[in-house]
Amino acid sequence: MASSRTFTLVCGLLAATLVGATLSPPAVLTLGPEVISEKLTQGLKKHNAVNILQQLPLLSAIREDPAGGIPILGSLVNSVLDLIIWLKVTSANILQVQVQPSADKQGLVVTIPLDMVAGFNTPLISTIVEMHMETEAQAIIRVETNSKDQTTRLVLQSCSNSRGSLRVSLLQNLSFLVNPLANNVMKLLVPALPKLVKSQLCPVIKEALEDMQEDLLRLVRLPVPVGHNHLNFDLLYPAIKGNVIQLNLAAKLLDSEENVKKSFNESAVSLTMPALDSSPFTLTMRRDVVNGAIAALIPPEEAMVLLDYVLPELALRLKSNIRAISEKAANQLGHTQIMKTLLQESPELLLDQGNAKVAQLIVLEIFATNEVQRPFFTLGIEASSDAQFHTEGDQLILSLNELSADQIHLLNSYIDPFNPELLKDITEEILASALLPNENGKLRPVMSVPIVKDLGFKEASWSLTKDALVITPASA
């Protein structure tokens, strides 16, 4: 076994201390206009927005203030209203919800197109007179911090009828007796309908926003399975950037008994946010969070291999390489020679703009037989492997390909003289054959990302920035 004199290997990136550095969250869920629109539409359906539109009290609204308080006009309007038996919405639809940035880029402007048909009945004709009404409700969403508990939420700052969006037209030609009446009714609806949208529909839009917020909180809090452990995300604070909602998240790694193994909070660790482009959403995870998941699957551990039985060809080559160093040492190797590996630390993911490597600190010991207590030699190896992510459904899988012994340090040896560089090639092959398959099995999958399917997408996709892993839905 490696003694207390074991050389401590150092590998990975050194964290620079940055004065005044901006703290970055461990993870960020960025929701594009497509997802925001869909969530708000679901909320409107849940709260029966169409049914509310169909029950708009049109006749009561135009009777309340028919002529803006002008007595002469009021008497003329009343004569028109006396000819109306009933007036109501006969059909209503909510068209595609649009999401755009506000003028100051600090909020979202949500436009909800409304398409309605209204009809009225009059003694002048026996059929219903139908009118087509088109308008837009417009809501502005901003981020607001509660002064009491300092919690931050998305709020509906304002809601009204979109200025200039109202259009009312007749659906059929009428007789010369009814045309003037219909035109007067349409004129009366022009000031009344925006007020009704504000009083009747805006409260529903507010409820839809609150539902969307609660649903998003539920989604981000779904456990992300990592082997027998899981990652838990929680909201730090929301932000609005352009036409997207950015949910900044904290993270914890918990074991199967819900014990916290590691917490990830805001820190000076860098986090490069990718552009959303045409993707409906992105889940961006800081490198240390991904490394936490890898560490949960591959902890520091010791493994033993009987080389002659598991890797006989490589065992022969190892013996041949040792013979080039010492004939006497090679002759001591028996058929029960043992290779032991000890991971000093869990493998560490290193990122560099679209490329990934995994660095490992390995102590390797070779024992001549299974009966001896002391190793022939002990090497400290700074190794790296190419890392490749791929996805299956919502599962993220990491594969380690090849293995390079970047640095080999002689920790102790009973062969004198001994040059560990002479064993570099065979050491790489043995570790690639014995260590990597075991690790790849444990890394399948690194994690599942249930938010992909919960947002309505079948497959996940991945990409890398210089310091983060990015999950997006796969393109169709």
LINLINRA-V338331 format. One record per backbone hydrogen bond with DSSP energy under -1.0 kcal/mol. NH is the residue of the N-H (numbers start at 0). CO is the residue of the C=O. If there is no record, write none. Layout:
# LINLINRA-V338331
nh=NH co=CO
nh=NH co=CO
This chain:
# LINLINRA-V338331
nh=5 co=2
nh=20 co=17
nh=23 co=266
nh=26 co=248
nh=27 co=283
nh=28 co=246
nh=29 co=281
nh=30 co=244
nh=31 co=279
nh=35 co=31
nh=36 co=32
nh=37 co=33
nh=38 co=34
nh=39 co=35
nh=40 co=36
nh=41 co=37
nh=42 co=38
nh=43 co=39
nh=44 co=40
nh=45 co=41
nh=46 co=42
nh=47 co=44
nh=48 co=43
nh=51 co=47
nh=52 co=48
nh=53 co=49
nh=55 co=52
nh=57 co=55
nh=60 co=56
nh=61 co=57
nh=62 co=58
nh=63 co=59
nh=69 co=66
nh=73 co=69
nh=74 co=70
nh=75 co=71
nh=76 co=72
nh=77 co=73
nh=78 co=74
nh=79 co=75
nh=80 co=76
nh=81 co=77
nh=82 co=79
nh=83 co=80
nh=84 co=120
nh=87 co=118
nh=89 co=116
nh=90 co=116
nh=92 co=114
nh=94 co=112
nh=97 co=110
nh=99 co=108
nh=101 co=106
nh=104 co=101
nh=107 co=140
nh=108 co=99
nh=109 co=138
nh=110 co=97
nh=111 co=136
nh=113 co=134
nh=114 co=92
nh=115 co=132
nh=116 co=90
nh=117 co=130
nh=118 co=87
nh=119 co=128
nh=120 co=85
nh=124 co=121
nh=128 co=119
nh=130 co=117
nh=131 co=168
nh=132 co=115
nh=133 co=166
nh=134 co=113
nh=136 co=111
nh=137 co=159
nh=138 co=109
nh=139 co=157
nh=140 co=107
nh=141 co=154
nh=143 co=152
nh=145 co=150
nh=149 co=145
nh=152 co=143
nh=154 co=141
nh=156 co=139
nh=157 co=139
nh=159 co=137
nh=161 co=135
nh=164 co=161
nh=166 co=133
nh=168 co=131
nh=170 co=129
nh=178 co=174
nh=181 co=177
nh=182 co=178
nh=183 co=179
nh=184 co=180
nh=185 co=181
nh=186 co=182
nh=187 co=183
nh=188 co=184
nh=189 co=185
nh=191 co=187
nh=192 co=188
nh=195 co=191
nh=196 co=192
nh=197 co=193
nh=198 co=194
nh=199 co=195
nh=200 co=196
nh=201 co=196
nh=204 co=200
nh=205 co=201
nh=206 co=202
nh=207 co=203
nh=208 co=204
nh=209 co=205
nh=210 co=206
nh=211 co=207
nh=212 co=208
nh=213 co=209
nh=214 co=210
nh=215 co=211
nh=216 co=212
nh=217 co=213
nh=218 co=214
nh=219 co=215
nh=220 co=216
nh=221 co=218
nh=223 co=230
nh=225 co=228
nh=228 co=225
nh=229 co=253
nh=230 co=223
nh=231 co=251
nh=233 co=249
nh=235 co=247
nh=236 co=247
nh=238 co=245
nh=240 co=243
nh=243 co=240
nh=244 co=30
nh=245 co=238
nh=246 co=28
nh=247 co=236
nh=248 co=26
nh=249 co=233
nh=250 co=263
nh=251 co=231
nh=252 co=261
nh=253 co=229
nh=254 co=258
nh=257 co=254
nh=260 co=252
nh=261 co=252
nh=263 co=250
nh=266 co=23
nh=278 co=275
nh=281 co=29
nh=282 co=470
nh=283 co=27
nh=284 co=468
nh=285 co=25
nh=286 co=466
nh=288 co=285
nh=289 co=285
nh=290 co=286
nh=291 co=287
nh=292 co=288
nh=293 co=289
nh=294 co=290
nh=295 co=291
nh=296 co=292
nh=297 co=293
nh=302 co=340
nh=304 co=338
nh=306 co=304
nh=309 co=305
nh=310 co=306
nh=314 co=310
nh=315 co=311
nh=316 co=312
nh=317 co=313
nh=318 co=314
nh=319 co=315
nh=320 co=316
nh=321 co=317
nh=322 co=318
nh=323 co=319
nh=324 co=321
nh=325 co=321
nh=329 co=325
nh=330 co=326
nh=331 co=328
nh=332 co=329
nh=333 co=367
nh=336 co=333
nh=337 co=366
nh=338 co=304
nh=339 co=364
nh=340 co=302
nh=341 co=362
nh=342 co=300
nh=343 co=360
nh=347 co=358
nh=349 co=356
nh=351 co=354
nh=356 co=349
nh=357 co=384
nh=358 co=347
nh=359 co=382
nh=361 co=380
nh=362 co=341
nh=363 co=378
nh=364 co=339
nh=365 co=376
nh=366 co=337
nh=375 co=365
nh=377 co=411
nh=378 co=363
nh=379 co=408
nh=380 co=361
nh=381 co=406
nh=382 co=359
nh=383 co=403
nh=384 co=357
nh=385 co=400
nh=386 co=355
nh=387 co=398
nh=389 co=396
nh=391 co=394
nh=394 co=391
nh=395 co=446
nh=396 co=389
nh=397 co=442
nh=398 co=387
nh=400 co=385
nh=403 co=383
nh=405 co=381
nh=405 co=403
nh=406 co=381
nh=408 co=379
nh=410 co=377
nh=411 co=377
nh=413 co=375
nh=421 co=418
nh=422 co=419
nh=423 co=420
nh=426 co=422
nh=427 co=423
nh=428 co=424
nh=429 co=425
nh=430 co=426
nh=431 co=427
nh=432 co=428
nh=433 co=429
nh=434 co=430
nh=435 co=430
nh=438 co=434
nh=439 co=435
nh=440 co=436
nh=441 co=437
nh=442 co=438
nh=445 co=395
nh=446 co=395
nh=447 co=224
nh=448 co=393
nh=451 co=448
nh=453 co=449
nh=454 co=450
nh=455 co=452
nh=456 co=451
nh=459 co=392
nh=460 co=471
nh=462 co=469
nh=464 co=467
nh=468 co=284
nh=469 co=462
nh=470 co=282
nh=471 co=460
nh=473 co=458
